[in-house]
Amino acid sequence: MGTCGYLLAPTVLLDDGTEFDSAAFDYPSMSMEDETLPPKRKRTAGLYCAMCTLRNHVRSPSHHIQEWNGMFFQVTSLKKLGLRIQLGHPIGQRCILPQQAFNDDFVLIDTNGIHEIALDFCGCEMSQTHVKQLLRHGWFPATSTDPRTAATFRLLHHYQILSFESKASAYEFYHSLVHLTDNTGMTKRKDRYEAFMRMVREWRHVTMLKHFGCGHDPTGVNGTLEGECVVLCPACPQPGKNLPIGWENIAKAKRWLYSIFIAIDANFRLKRRNVSSDEVDPSLSEGWAYFVEEKKYKAFLSQHLGDEQEKSTCSSHNAVNMADTKLSQGLAATGVGTVDCARHNMKRPNGVGDLQKGEKYINMDFLFFSTLRGTQLQMLNVSYDIPCQWHKRLWTRMKSFPQAYGLDHFIKTIRFFVPKFHLPAHITKCQTLFSFNFTRFIGCTDGEAPERGWSNINPVASSTKAMGPGCRRDTLDDHFGDWNWKKTVGFGASLLLKMKDALAEKAEHEMAFKEFDTVVTPDHRSTWLAEMEVWEGNPNNTSIPNPLEAKAMSITQAGARLKLAELEAEELQRGIDPSLHPQISPSVLIASGIDLEEEQRRLSTTVESLGLHVTDTQKANIVRLRNSLYCKINTWRCAQVLYLPVVQDLINQAACNVQENAEYMKLWLPSQLRGKPCDTRLQNDEWELRYAQAYDALEEICQCLWIHCSLLTFKREWIRGQGSNTRAQNALARVHGRRTACVKRYRSAWVALNVLATVLKKKDWRGRLQELVDDDIKPLVDPFATGEGRRQVSWIWMMEGVDRGNDRDTDGVHIKWCKSRARALRWAEEVELLREEMHRVLQFLAWQAAWWDGQGNRRVRECAAETEGLKAYAARQANLRRRLGGHFRMLWAPHLSAQALTLASINVSPELSLPDLTIPDIP
């Protein structure tokens, strides 16, 4: 859209000396420049006389024109020059009965600005309506009666794509056109913003109906069904579209491949203010796309306004527990709930609805049952943030729904899961019962699909929150449709990348499990395998022990301190007060002494790390730390001498010698008073605390070994460059330092336990704790070790708790073996599932191409041109699906079986070149 200039005077002097009155000019049907004009009347920038300007713009009435006023070029318009656009006739042909637009005031909105147009409709006997004349010219009218405003098809399409990609609001876009037309604000024009909003909304609706073949349906738009205008997920099982004949009777071992994965979530960013109403601003579709049909939805909710919301008994899920108190002042909707395809992150038909106040079960139930109406699939995997609470009375609540929404859960296999990222927020029991990681036939699905989609739709919230209810639903439906389409055309690259990743992970985890399995005894292996298979085969039977749950009581220092404090509280209730200090009980004294001992070790490590050349700042810091620790020890000793008077002589003897640094001062805990009198109660207290300290240290050593191995593997495979390697090495050094501190802590506790065991006559305790030597400090499965065939598991990996029924605890290795096996199985399932999804995508595209082939002949119009247009559009859509299928088939050929490639064979155009819009190019 260039800017054209021309030389204008009251009369234009032509080269032959004759004068020509431009007002009487009748332009011919030409759009190209006249190369016969004399050179002095033309220039490269586009300088023309009035006659040539009008002739050149017969087909381009939305160009900007400037005229020379003797000093500079000033803006004018083609309407002022006398250009009139005639509709209903070929270009350049005048109508014998032209009808001016209403008040000769017609505005055209195009991609380069807002233009005043002199427009004539055809008034002949066989003329079409004004709306049809505009549409045939490529202009979309703002109203159906006496249209005075229109937008070009290219503008509406341009804004639609722009809103998908940049989320620009209609307000911003329209006012950009206003400033593009006149950036001074001095030219007053009528505001066409409301008309533009109306055209955009109607354009979204009409193009949606067009894309889903509603114009090819003999019953017309009225025959459109709920959820029909949806871009379906081609990788999910769709009976009758991408499943083989007889899939219902497939062997049980393969039945899981035809299960559906859905994810439920809510978004509280997509609010809507309490403006307008459904009566004033109804939706143009009646539940035809992603939103549920509003009248049915609200009618059902109104019947259950008094239903009490159940509180969560698992964790503090605020979205549920605070549903009745969720801030909703001034809002008609506090957000939206959605049901998505959990594996491919695509919105499901009739799976979106407004939330009135928080994430109530009744709202999510309606969306859940609405999107699953009439499903023929027998296996259903449901992911939700709070399934542990939501599913408890789900089937009871289902009885209040209309019969059409019912789901026959007695003959279907329905499993509930918590998304992987949300799982740690649940209690321990939920973390195994609802885990994707430990359930068979689930692949590596994570259930977090909706969370990834919110980042795309959230920027729209700023513009949709002030819309009326119908306009907002239509706008969001259009955005969800675009999101689904991008996912569809991106399947070629996304599934290929997933397959490559899954194959690598499968090999890695199978090798890791194989190495782990070799160090397990045959008896344990057979027992554990039988337990896992029974539990996996009966996931809903809570009477079967869960092999992934620890059977041992966890021992920690915090737990030991709590136990001693409770014992002292019981003694106080019985009238026995063993305390000799008003604020420090015997157990608190020993616990504080152990804490001071740990602080001494930390300070000693800090001093040793200084090296030979110590700065004054470092020296001052060490002195401050020593002074602080010295004061703490002296304060603690004031209470210690009350419980252990014999310590006073030892302290006095030490004071006569050279004063020691604080980190080397002996604390004289009961385990250090060899042969000295000591209260048995204090010795027992130290035994309990040291025992727990040893277990805590061992657990932390194991964690450090796991982290160290993971960092080493990551560094070897991914880190390149000096800077990155230096940072990685520093991280490894920090982990090593932490492990060294834990080793010192354990050895200190071991020495104390050895002494106290003799005094207290403790027996059979060394079977659980052993002396820690350097050779024992090694990872469970070392990825860099050689000679793995004869390697034994270190005893430290057996020490996660105290088994209640066995002398020696193997609970830790048992659980790690089960989890390692589960990881290997999940990746093997993922590879098989991805291969099946690739096949389903090809089958779906082939089915859809055949469906479009059939649409071309469904509807015969009286006008031959319209019939031909319907056939052409259907043929183009069918061709697009075949090209997509051929493109995907070439990408996936190495991963598909010969049979699958034959079944999905599609004719491919040799000039095929389709980019994947959502995934980067594949190397």
VOBA-63569 format. One record per residue (C-alpha): x, y, z; residue in three letters. Coordinates in steps of 0.5 Angstrom, whole numbers, plus 2048, in hexadecimal, padded with zeros to 3 digits. Layout:
N
XYZALA/...
***
This chain:
923
800800800MET/8048067FEGLY/80380D7FETHR/8018107F7CYS/8028177F6GLY/7FF81B7F0TYR/8008227EDLEU/7F98267EDLEU/7F682C7EBALA/7EF82F7E9PRO/7F182D7E2THR/7F68287E0VAL/7FA82A7DALEU/7FB8247D5LEU/8018247D1ASP/7FE8257CBASP/7FC82C7CDGLY/7F482B7CETHR/7F182C7D5GLU/7ED8267D9PHE/7E88277DEASP/7E98217E3SER/7E28227E6ALA/7E081F7E0ALA/7E58197DFPHE/7E28127DEASP/7E780D7E0TYR/7E88077DCPRO/7E98007E0SER/7F08007E0MET/7F57FF7E6SER/7FC7FF7E3MET/8008067E2GLU/7FF8087DBASP/8068087D8GLU/80480C7D2THR/8048137D6LEU/80A8187D5PRO/8108177DAPRO/80F81E7DCLYS/80881C7E0ARG/80B8167E3LYS/8118147E8ARG/81380E7ECTHR/8108117F3ALA/8098107EFGLY/8078177EDLEU/8018177E9TYR/7FB81C7E7CYS/7F481B7E9ALA/7F28177E3MET/7F78127E4CYS/7F78127ECTHR/7EF8107EBLEU/7F180B7E6ARG/7F68087E9ASN/7F28077F0HIS/7EC8047EDVAL/7EE7FD7F0ARG/7F18017F6SER/7ED8057F9PRO/7F0805800SER/7F78087FEHIS/7F980F801HIS/7F98157FDILE/7FD81B7FDGLN/7FC8217F9GLU/8018277F7TRP/7FF82E7FAASN/8048327F7GLY/8098317FDMET/80882A7FFPHE/8048247FFPHE/7FE823803GLN/7F981E805VAL/7F381D801THR/7EE8177FFSER/7EC8137F9LEU/7E58157FBLYS/7E781C7FALYS/7EA81B7F4LEU/7E38187F1GLY/7E58117F1LEU/7DE80D7F2ARG/7DE8057F3ILE/7D98017F0GLN/7D77FB7F3LEU/7D37F57F0GLY/7D67F67E9HIS/7DD7F57E6PRO/7E27FA7E7ILE/7E18007E3GLY/7DA7FF7E1GLN/7D58037E4ARG/7CE8017E6CYS/7C88057E3ILE/7C48057EALEU/7CA8067EFPRO/7C88077F6GLN/7CD80B7FAGLN/7CF809801ALA/7CB80C807PHE/7CC813807ASN/7D2812802ASP/7D5811809ASP/7D980A808PHE/7E080880CVAL/7E480380ALEU/7E980080FILE/7EF7FD80CASP/7F67FB80ETHR/7F980280CASN/7F4806810GLY/7ED809810ILE/7EA80B809HIS/7E480F807GLU/7E180C801ILE/7DC80E7FCALA/7D88087FBLEU/7D28067F6ASP/7CE8007F7PHE/7CB7FC7F1CYS/7C47FE7F0GLY/7C27FA7EACYS/7BC7F57EAGLU/7C17EF7EBMET/7C57F27F0SER/7C87EE7F7GLN/7C77F17FETHR/7CB7F7800HIS/7CF7F2805VAL/7D07ED7FFLYS/7D37F27FBGLN/7D87F4800LEU/7DA7ED801LEU/7DB7EB7FAARG/7DF7F17FAHIS/7E37EF800GLY/7E17F4805TRP/7DD7F180BPHE/7D77F680DPRO/7D67F8814ALA/7CF7F8814THR/7CA7F4810SER/7C57FA80FTHR/7C880080BASP/7CF7FF80CPRO/7D380580DARG/7DA80280FTHR/7DE7FC80DALA/7E57F880EALA/7E97F5809THR/7E97ED809PHE/7F17EE809ARG/7F07F380FLEU/7EC7EE813LEU/7F07E8812HIS/7F77EC813HIS/7F47EE81ATYR/7F27E781CGLN/7F97E581BILE/7FC7EA81ELEU/7F77E9824SER/7F97E2824PHE/8017E4824GLU/8017EA828SER/7FB7EA82CLYS/7FA7F182AALA/7F37F482CSER/7EE7F6827ALA/7EE7FD82ATYR/7F67FE829GLU/7F57FB822PHE/7F0800820TYR/7F3806823HIS/7F980481FSER/7F5805819LEU/7F380C81BVAL/7FA80E81CHIS/7FC80B816LEU/7F780F812THR/7F8816816ASP/7FD81681BASN/7FC81D81DTHR/7F581D820GLY/7F282381CMET/7EE81F817THR/7E781D81BLYS/7E4817818ARG/7DF81381BLYS/7E180D820ASP/7E080681DARG/7E3802822TYR/7DC7FF824GLU/7DB7FD81DALA/7E27FA81DPHE/7E17F6823MET/7DB7F4820ARG/7DE7F2819MET/7E47EE81DVAL/7DF7EA821ARG/7DB7E881BGLU/7E17E7817TRP/7E37E281CARG/7DD7DE81DHIS/7DC7DE815VAL/7E37DB814THR/7E27D6819MET/7DC7D3816LEU/7DF7D380FLYS/7E57D0812HIS/7E17CA815PHE/7DC7C980EGLY/7D67CC811CYS/7D57CF80BGLY/7D57C9807HIS/7D07C680CASP/7C97C6808PRO/7C57C780FTHR/7CA7CE80FGLY/7CD7D1815VAL/7C67CF819ASN/7C97C7819GLY/7CF7C981CTHR/7D07C4823LEU/7D37C6829GLU/7DA7C5829GLY/7DB7C4822GLU/7DF7CA820CYS/7E57C8823VAL/7EC7C6821VAL/7EC7BF824LEU/7F37BC826CYS/7F57B7821PRO/7FA7B3825ALA/7F47B282ACYS/7F07AC829PRO/7EA7AE825GLN/7E57A8824PRO/7E37A881CGLY/7E97AC81ALYS/7F07AA81CASN/7EE7A3820LEU/7EF79C81CPRO/7E979881BILE/7E7794821GLY/7EC798826TRP/7E679682BGLU/7E878F82BASN/7F079082BILE/7F478C830ALA/7F478E837LYS/7FC78F837ALA/7FB794831LYS/7F4797834ARG/7F879D837TRP/7FA7A0831LEU/7F37A282FTYR/7F27A6836SER/7F17AD836ILE/7F57B283APHE/7F17B883DILE/7F37BE841ALA/7EF7C2846ILE/7F17C9848ASP/7EF7D084AALA/7F17D7848ASN/7F07DD84CPHE/7F37E2847ARG/7EE7E2842LEU/7E97E6846LYS/7E37EA844ARG/7E07F0847ARG/7D97F0848ASN/7D77F4842VAL/7D17F383DSER/7CD7EC83DSER/7CB7E6839ASP/7C57E9837GLU/7C87EF834VAL/7CF7EC832ASP/7CD7E5830PRO/7D27E082DSER/7D27DF826LEU/7D37D8826SER/7CF7D382BGLU/7D47CF82EGLY/7D77CD827TRP/7DE7CE829ALA/7E27CD82FTYR/7DE7D1834PHE/7D87CD837VAL/7D17CF835GLU/7CF7D583AGLU/7C87D483BLYS/7C97CD83DLYS/7CF7CE841TYR/7CC7D4845LYS/7C57D0846ALA/7C97CA849PHE/7CD7CF84ELEU/7C77D3850SER/7C47CC852GLN/7CA7CB857HIS/7CB7D185ALEU/7CA7CF861GLY/7CF7C9860ASP/7D47C9865GLU/7DB7C9863GLN/7DF7C3866GLU/7E67C5869LYS/7EC7C2867SER/7EF7BD86CTHR/7F67BC869CYS/7F97C3868SER/7F77CA869SER/7F47CB862HIS/7F27D2862ASN/7EE7D285BALA/7EA7CD85EVAL/7EA7CE866ASN/7E97D6864MET/7E47D585FALA/7DE7D8863ASP/7E27DE865THR/7E67DF85ELYS/7E67E785DLEU/7E17E8858SER/7DF7EF859GLN/7DD7F2852GLY/7DE7EC84ELEU/7DA7E884AALA/7DF7E284AALA/7E57E184ETHR/7E87DD849GLY/7E77D7844VAL/7E87CF845GLY/7EA7CB83FTHR/7EB7C483DVAL/7F17C3839ASP/7F47BD835CYS/7F97BB83BALA/7FF7B9836ARG/7FE7BE830HIS/7FC7C4833ASN/7F67C582FMET/7EF7C8832LYS/7E97C3831ARG/7E27C482FPRO/7DD7C7834ASN/7E37C7839GLY/7E37CE83BVAL/7DF7D283FGLY/7DF7D8844ASP/7E07D784BLEU/7DB7DC850GLN/7DF7DB856LYS/7E57D7857GLY/7E67D0854GLU/7E07CD857LYS/7DF7C5855TYR/7D87C7852ILE/7DB7CB84DASN/7E17C684BMET/7DC7C084BASP/7D87C3846PHE/7DE7C5841LEU/7E07BE843PHE/7DA7BA841PHE/7D87BF83BSER/7DF7BD837THR/7DE7B6838LEU/7D77B5836ARG/7D67AF832GLY/7DD7AD832THR/7DE7A6830GLN/7E57A5833LEU/7E67A0838GLN/7EC7A383CMET/7EC7AA83FLEU/7F27AD842ASN/7F07B3846VAL/7F67B8848SER/7F37BE84DTYR/7F77C2853ASP/7F27BF858ILE/7F07B8856PRO/7F17B585DCYS/7EB7B985FGLN/7E77BB859TRP/7E67B3857HIS/7E37B185DLYS/7DC7B385CARG/7DC7B4855LEU/7D87AE853TRP/7D37B0858THR/7D37B7855ARG/7D27B584EMET/7CB7B2850LYS/7C87B9850SER/7CA7BA849PHE/7C67B9843PRO/7C67B2840GLN/7CA7B583AALA/7D07B783ETYR/7D07B0842GLY/7D77AC842LEU/7D67A4843ASP/7DC7A4847HIS/7DA79D849PHE/7DD79A842ILE/7E279F841LYS/7E979F844THR/7EA7A6847ILE/7F07A884BARG/7F27AF84EPHE/7F97B284FPHE/7FC7B8851VAL/8007BC84CPRO/8087BB84ELYS/80A7C2850PHE/8047C3855HIS/8057BC858LEU/80A7BE85DPRO/8057C2860ALA/8007BC862HIS/8017B8868ILE/8067B2867THR/8007AD866LYS/7FD7B1860CYS/8047B185DGLN/8047AA85CTHR/7FD7A885BLEU/7FC7AE856PHE/8037AE852SER/8047AE84BPHE/80B7AB84CASN/8097A5850PHE/8037A384CTHR/80379E846ARG/80179F83FPHE/8017A7840ILE/8087A883CGLY/80C7AF83ECYS/8057B383ETHR/8067B9843ASP/7FF7BB844GLY/8027C3843GLU/7FF7C483DALA/7FA7CA83FPRO/7FF7CD842GLU/8037CE83CARG/7FD7D1838GLY/7FC7D683DTRP/8027DA83BSER/7FF7DB834ASN/7F87DD836ILE/7FA7E183CASN/7FC7E8838PRO/7F57E8835VAL/7F27E983CALA/7F37F083CSER/7EE7F1836SER/7E97EC838THR/7E87EE83FLYS/7E47F483DALA/7E07F0837MET/7D97EE838GLY/7D87E7839PRO/7D67E5832GLY/7DC7E982FCYS/7E17E6834ARG/7DF7DF833ARG/7DF7DF82BASP/7E67E382BTHR/7E97DD830LEU/7E67D882CASP/7E97DB826ASP/7F07DB82AHIS/7EF7D482CPHE/7EE7D2825GLY/7F47D5822ASP/7F87D2828TRP/7F57CB826ASN/7F77CC81FTRP/7FE7CE820LYS/7FF7C8825LYS/7FC7C481FTHR/8017C6819VAL/8077C681EGLY/8067BE820PHE/80B7BD81BGLY/8117C081EALA/80E7BF825SER/80C7B8825LEU/8137B6822LEU/8177BA827LEU/8137B682DLYS/8157B0829MET/81C7B1829LYS/81C7B3830ASP/8187AD832ALA/81D7A882FLEU/8237AB832ALA/8207AB839GLU/81D7A4838LYS/8247A1836ALA/8277A583CGLU/8227A3841HIS/82279C83FGLU/82979C840MET/82979F847ALA/82479A849PHE/828794846LYS/82E79784AGLU/82A798851PHE/826791850ASP/82D78D850THR/82F78F857VAL/82878D85AVAL/82878685CTHR/823781858PRO/81E78085EASP/81D78785FHIS/81C788858ARG/817783857SER/81378585DTHR/81378D85BTRP/81178B854LEU/80B787857ALA/80978D85BGLU/80A792856MET/80678E851GLU/80078D856VAL/800794858TRP/800797850GLU/7FB79284EGLY/7F6794854ASN/7F779C854PRO/7F179D858ASN/7F179885DASN/7F479B863THR/7F4795867SER/7FA793863ILE/801795866PRO/80479B862ASN/80B799861PRO/80D7A085FLEU/80C7A2866GLU/8117A186CALA/80F79C871LYS/81479F876ALA/8147A487BMET/8187AA879SER/81D7AC87EILE/81F7B387ETHR/8227B8883GLN/81C7BC883ALA/8187B6885GLY/81C7B488AALA/81C7BB88EARG/8147BB88DLEU/8147B4890LYS/8197B6896LEU/8157BC897ALA/80E7B8898GLU/8117B489DLEU/8137B98A1GLU/80C7BC8A0ALA/8097B68A3GLU/80E7B68A9GLU/80B7BD8ABLEU/8047BB8AAGLN/8067B58AFARG/8097BA8B4GLY/8107B88B2ILE/8157BE8B0ASP/81C7BC8AEPRO/81E7C38ACSER/8237C78B0LEU/8237CD8ACHIS/81C7D18ABPRO/81D7D18A4GLN/8227CC8A2ILE/81F7C48A3SER/8247BE8A2PRO/8227BD89BSER/8237C4899VAL/82A7C489CLEU/82C7BE898ILE/8297C1892ALA/82C7C8893SER/8337C4894GLY/8337C088EILE/8317C788AASP/8377CA88DLEU/83B7C488BGLU/8397C5883GLU/83A7CD884GLU/8417CB886GLN/8427C6880ARG/8407CC87BARG/8447D187ELEU/84A7CC87ESER/8497CB876THR/8487D2875THR/84F7D3878VAL/8527CE874GLU/8507D086ESER/8537D786ELEU/85A7D586CGLY/8617D886DLEU/8607DF86BHIS/85A7E286FVAL/8577E986FTHR/8567ED875ASP/84E7ED873THR/84E7E6873GLN/8527E687ALYS/84D7EB87DALA/8477E687AASN/84B7E087EILE/84C7E4884VAL/8447E6884ARG/8427DF883LEU/8477DC889ARG/8447E288EASN/83D7E088CSER/83E7D988DLEU/8427DA893TYR/83C7DD896CYS/8377D8894LYS/83C7D3898ILE/83D7D689EASN/8357D889FTHR/8347D189DTRP/8397CE8A3ARG/8357D28A8CYS/82F7CD8A7ALA/8347C78A6GLN/8377C88ADVAL/8307C78B0LEU/82F7C08ADTYR/8367BE8ADLEU/83A7C18B3PRO/8407BD8B1VAL/8417C18ABVAL/8437C78AFGLN/84A7C48B1ASP/84B7C28AALEU/84A7C98A8ILE/84E7CC8ADASN/8547C78ABGLN/8537CA8A4ALA/8537D18A6ALA/85A7D08A9CYS/85D7CE8A2ASN/85E7D389CVAL/8577D589AGLN/8547D1894GLU/8517D488EASN/8497D388FALA/8497CE889GLU/84E7C988DTYR/84A7CA894MET/8487C4897LYS/8417C4899LEU/8417BE89ETRP/83A7BA89BLEU/8387B489FPRO/83C7B0899SER/8427B389BGLN/8427B28A2LEU/8467AB8A2ARG/8467A98A9GLY/8437AF8ACLYS/83C7AF8B0PRO/8367B18ACCYS/82F7B18ACASP/82C7AB8A8THR/8267AF8A6ARG/82B7B48A2LEU/82F7AE89FGLN/8287AB89CASN/8267B289AASP/82D7B2896GLU/82C7AB893TRP/8257AD890GLU/8287B388DLEU/82E7B188BARG/82B7AB888TYR/8267AF884ALA/82C7B4882GLN/8307AE87FALA/8297AC87BTYR/8297B3879ASP/8307B4876ALA/82F7AD872LEU/8297B086FGLU/82D7B686DGLU/8337B386BILE/82E7AE866CYS/82B7B5863GLN/8327B8862CYS/8347B285ELEU/82E7B285ATRP/82F7B9858ILE/8367B8857HIS/8357B3852CYS/82F7B784ESER/8347BD84ELEU/83A7B984BLEU/8357B6846THR/8327BD844PHE/8397C0844LYS/83C7BA83FARG/8367BB83AGLU/8347C283ATRP/8397C783DILE/83E7CA838ARG/8437D0839GLY/8477D283EGLN/8427D7842GLY/83D7D1842SER/8427CC844ASN/8447D084ATHR/83D7D284CARG/83C7CA84CALA/8427C9850GLN/8417CD855ASN/83A7CA856ALA/83D7C3857LEU/8427C685CALA/83C7C9860ARG/8397C2860VAL/83F7BF862HIS/8407C3867GLY/8397C286AARG/83B7BA869ARG/8417BB86DTHR/83E7BF873ALA/8387B9873CYS/83E7B4874VAL/8417B7879LYS/83A7B887DARG/8397B187CTYR/8407AE87FARG/83F7B3885SER/8387B0886ALA/83B7A9885TRP/8417AA88AVAL/83C7AC88FALA/8377A788ELEU/83C7A288FASN/83E7A5896VAL/8377A5898LEU/83579E896ALA/83A79B89BTHR/83879F8A0VAL/83079E89FLEU/83179789DLYS/82E798896LYS/82E792892LYS/82C79088AASP/82D797888TRP/833797884ARG/82F79387FGLY/82C79987DARG/83279E87DLEU/83979C87BGLN/83F7A087CGLU/8407A4875LEU/8467A3871VAL/8487A786BASP/8477A1867ASP/83F7A1869ASP/83E7A8866ILE/83C7A685FLYS/8367A785BPRO/8307A285ALEU/8327A2853VAL/8387A5851ASP/8377A7849PRO/83F7A8849PHE/8417A184CALA/84479B849THR/84379484AGLY/83C79584DGLU/83B78D84CGLY/83E78C853ARG/83C792857ARG/83879285DGLN/834797860VAL/83779B866SER/83379A86CTRP/8327A186DILE/82C7A0867TRP/82979C86CMET/8287A1872MET/8217A5870GLU/81E7A2876GLY/81D79D87BVAL/819797879ASP/81479587EARG/81478E87CGLY/81B78C87AASN/82278D87DASP/825790877ARG/821795873ASP/82179586BTHR/81B79A86BASP/81F79F867GLY/82279A862VAL/81B797861HIS/81879E85FILE/81D7A085BLYS/81D79A857TRP/81679B856CYS/8167A2854LYS/81C7A084FSER/81879B84CARG/81279F84BALA/8167A5848ARG/81979F843ALA/81279D841LEU/80F7A4841ARG/8147A683BTRP/81379F838ALA/80B7A1838GLU/80D7A8835GLU/8107A582FVAL/80A7A082EGLU/8057A682FLEU/8097AB82ALEU/8097A6825ARG/8027A5825GLU/8007AC826GLU/8047AD81FMET/8007A881CHIS/7FA7AB81EARG/7FB7B281CVAL/7FD7AF815LEU/7F67AB815GLN/7F27B1818PHE/7F57B6812LEU/7F37B180DALA/7EC7B0810TRP/7EB7B8810GLN/7EE7B8809ALA/7E87B3806ALA/7E37B780BTRP/7E57BD807TRP/7E47BA800ASP/7DD7B8802GLY/7DB7BF804GLN/7DC7C27FDGLY/7D67BE7FBASN/7D17BF801ARG/7CE7C57FFARG/7CC7C87F8VAL/7CA7CF7F7ARG/7C67D27F2GLU/7CC7D67F0CYS/7D17D27ECALA/7D77D77EFALA/7D57D67F6GLU/7D57CE7F5THR/7DB7CE7F2GLU/7DE7D37F7GLY/7DC7CD7FCLEU/7DF7C87F9LYS/7E67CC7F8ALA/7E67CD7FFTYR/7E57C6801ALA/7EA7C47FCALA/7EF7C97FFARG/7EE7C7806GLN/7EF7BF804ALA/7F57C1801ASN/7F87C4807LEU/7F77BE80BARG/7FA7BA806ARG/8007BE806ARG/8007BF80DLEU/8007B780EGLY/8057B6808GLY/80A7BB80CHIS/8097B7813PHE/80A7B180FARG/8117B280CMET/8137B5813LEU/8117AF817TRP/8137AA812ALA/8197A7816PRO/8147A681CHIS/80E7A3819LEU/80D79C817SER/80C79A810ALA/805798811GLN/80379F814ALA/8077A280ELEU/80379E809THR/7FC7A080DLEU/7FE7A780DALA/8007A8806SER/7FE7AF803ILE/7FF7B27FDASN/8047B77FEVAL/8067BD7F9SER/80D7BE7F7PRO/80D7C57F9GLU/80B7C4800LEU/80E7C9805SER/80B7CA80BLEU/80E7CD811PRO/80C7CB818ASP/80A7D181CLEU/80B7CF823THR/8117CB823ILE/8187CE821PRO/81B7CB81BASP/81E7C481BILE/8257C381APRO/
***
